[in-house]
Amino acid sequence: MALSYKTRKRLSVLILLVGLPLYIAAAWFLVSLFERPGSFLELGSYIALGILWAIPFKAVFLGVGKADPDAPPEEG
């Protein structure tokens, strides 16, 4: 089932405004459970966690910044 452009746009805003802050808090908590590693290892874990959140939502964000393909063409 393909999502419409409008649904993908609304879902992407919801993910960015609600889901991403929750994921950041969860990643921060997860990293804080362990003894603080070296700076580069800690930076690497944050970068890896930062990339991992986006992989499942790739289809939602694809093409959201472009014009609506279902909209009627503008005259003028």
Protein Blocks (a to p, Z undefined) as FASTA:
>chain_A
ZZdfklmmmmmmmmmmmmmmmmmmmmmmmmmmpccddfklmmmmmmmmmmmmmmmmmmmm
goklpccfkbccdeZZ
